[in-house]
Amino acid sequence: MANIKKKSPLKAQPLRYPGQSLTEEIRDIAYDSIISPALLAIFTIVVALLQWYEKTYDKPPLPEVWTFVAIVVTGYAIAKYMYAKKEISNRKLGRDGEREVGQFLESLRTKGYFVFHDLIGDGFNLDHIIIGPAGAFTIETKTWSKPGKGQAIIDYDSKGIRMNGGTISEKPIIQAKAQRDWLQKLILKITGRDVSVKAVVVYPGWFIKASKKNNDVWVLEPKALPKYLANEKEIFSGDDVNEISFQISRYIRSGEENKKMTVI
């Protein structure tokens, strides 16, 4: 039978899932900082053992040299492993937070919203995007560990975010604004429409105390988001939502296709 060319039945690349970037980072860290150093350490140990074997049976070995190399490389592998263990733990926490928030956001589809996850930008990624009657929103998930005892409170005012009375940080707000501006430019580029995008930062499991004056960027516990959306005016019609969402889907899928071609 003659060879018949086959092709995938899928017409487009699937959309990205919540936490995909962090999952990919975990994979890369595991390979670079655990698997590769471990293999190198095993190799040097095996060589050292072979050298000791040769010495035992009057071969011309150099066991001292290879033992030294094995010790150095094994020490390097252990150090890389300890580093990777901490980095992977942090990224797993972030990934699981993005997944939980992403699963929660899926419920907004019943309210007329399109939900996108892990949109890759210029050297960064947007955790989630929702497009619906109240407009376009970027949602940055911050999964921070809570104290073992006591309250977990975030204060948000014009100066920034303070966690349990600690140091004020402006970084989450600056990041959210940058993502908002990027998405706004992207929508203008792919649809020709200059729409206003709202930036949201969510902290799963934390109690948020926010000043009502801070309306430029919302800082919320994820479960509060539907109420905030319900209080917003509807600025997009169903056709608006469909058009913008369709173009964003095309943009995401084209990016995944280009990445796949590059890897191949």
N, C-alpha and C positions, 0 to 999 in steps of 0.2 A: 504494500500500500504506500502510495506516495505521501511524503511528509506534507501535512497541512498546517499552515501558519495559524497560530491561535492568538487571541487577544483577550484582554480582560473584558468582562461584561459591564464593568462600571464605566460610566461615561465621564465621570469627574472624580477628582481626588476627594476623599472624605474631609470634612471640616475637622479642625483640631479639637481635642478634648481638654477639659479642665486640668491644669497642672502639667500639660505635656512638656513644656520647656524644662520644668524642674525634674520631671522624670528622665528627660534626656541628659540633664546635667548630672543626675545621680548615676546614670549608666556610665557617663564619661569619667566621673571621679572614681568610680569603682574600678574601671579598667586602668586608668592612669596611675592611681595611687594604691591599689590593692593587688590586682591581678598581675600587672607587669612587674612591679618590684618583687612580688612573691615568687614569680617564675625565675627571675634573675637570681634571687637568693637560693632557691632550690638547685639551680644549675651550679652555682659556686660551691654549695655544700656537697653535691655529688662529686664534683671534680676533686674537692679536698679529700673526700673519703677514698676516691680512687688512688690519689697520691699516697695516702697512708697505707693502702693495700699494697701498692708497689714497693713502698719502703719496707714493709713487713717481709716481703718475699724477695728482698735484695734487688729490687728494680732501681733505676736511677730517677728517684722522685724529687719533687720540691714541695713537700707537704706543708712546710712552715709558711711558704709564700701563699699557697692556696688557702690555708687556714685563715691567714690574715685577711685575704680578699673576702673570704666567706663571712668573716665576722663583720667587716665593714659593710658589705652589701646587705647582710641580714639586719644590721642596725639601721641602715637606710630604709629597708623594707618595713621594719617595725615603726619607724618614725612616720613614713608615708601612710601606713595603716592607721595610726592614731589620728593623724590629720584628717584622713578620709572618713574615719568613723564619726568625727564631730561634724564635718561638712555634710555628710550624707544624712545624719540625724537632723540637722537644721533644714535641709532641703526636703526631707520627708515630711517634717512638720508643716512646711510651707505648701508642699504638694497636697497633703491631706486637707489642709485648710481650703485651698483652691477647689478641690473636688467637692468638699462639703458645701461651700458657697455656690459652686456651679450647679450642683444638684438642686439646691434651694431655688436658684434663679430659674430653673427649668419650669417651675410652677407659674412663672409670669407669662408663659406662652398662652395660658388660658385667658389672660387679660389683654391679649392682642400684641404681645411683645415678641420680637425675634431675639434669640440669645446666641451669642458667639463667645467662644473661649480661646484664650491663648493666641491672640492676634500678634504676629511678629511685626515689630516696628523697625526703626533704624537703630539697631544696636540694643534694643530692649523689647519687652513684650507687654501687651495689655492683657491682664488676667481675664477680664470679661468685658463684653460690650452688650448692651441691650438697646434695641430700637423699638419704639412703640408710640402710643398716642401722646405721651408726655414728652417725647423727644428722643434724643440720642444721649447715652450715658456710658462713660467709662467707669469700670469698677475695679479698684485695686484692693486685693485681699492681703491683709497683714495678720498672719497667724503668729501671735506672740504667746509664749508660755506664761501661764498665770502663776502667781505665788502659791505655794503649797497651803498656806493658811491666810485667812483674812480676805479682804475685798480685792476685786480687780476692777479698778476704776480708771477711765481715761477722761481727762479734762481737755476740752478743745476750745480755744479762744483765738483771738486775732494774732496772738504771738506764736501759736503752734499747738502741739500736742504734748501733754504731760501725762505719764503713766504712773499711777499710784504716788503722785507727789514728787516724782523724780525730775530729771532735767528736761526742759522744754526742747522739743525737736521740731524744726520746720521741714525736714526732709520729706516726710510722707506727703505734705501739702504741695511742696514744690514739684515732687514727682507726679502727683495726680494732675496738677495744672499742665505740666509738660505733655502728659499723655492726652489730656483733653484737647490741647492745641494741635497736637499731631493728628488726632482723629478728625478734628474739624477740617484741617487742611486736606486730609485724605478724602473725606466725603465731597469736598469742593472739587477735588481733582477727578474723581471717578463718576460724579453725578452732575457736576456743574452747579450744585446748589450750595449756597453759603448758609449753613444751619448752625445754630448754637448748640454746643455740646456741654453736658453737665458732668463734672468730675465727682466721683464718690470713692471714699476709702472706708472699707469695712473691717472691723475687728471681731472675729467670731468669739463669743463667750465673754466679752468684756462689757461692763456697764459704761455707757457713754454719757458724759455731762457736757453738753455743747451749748454755747451761747447762741441765741436766736439770730444774732447779727452776722454770724458766720454762715452765710448762705452761698458764698462763692464755691466752696467745696463742702460737700456733705461728709461728715464723719459719723458712721453709724454701726450699730450691731446689725448683722445682715437681716434679721427678722423684722427690723423697723423699716426696711426699704419699701415694701408694698404700701405702707401707710403714707410715706413721703410721696410716692408716685401718685397715689390716689388724690392727694391734695394739690397736685400740679394741674395747670390748665392743659387741655389737649391741644397740641400745636400741629400734630401730624394727622392727616387723614389715613384711612386704610391704604389708599394708593401710594401715599408718601412712604409709609412704613414698608410696603412691599418693594417699592422701587429702590430705596436706599439699602434695604437688607439684601436684595438680589445683587446689587453691585458690590457690596461688601463680601458676599459669598463668592462671587467671581474673583475678586481680588485675592481672597484667602486661598482658593483652589489653584489659581494661577501660580501663586507663590509656592505652594506645595509641589506642584508639577515641575516648576523650575528647579526646586531643590532636589527632587528625585532625579531629574535629568543630570544635574551637576554631579550627584553622588555616583551615578552610573558611569 
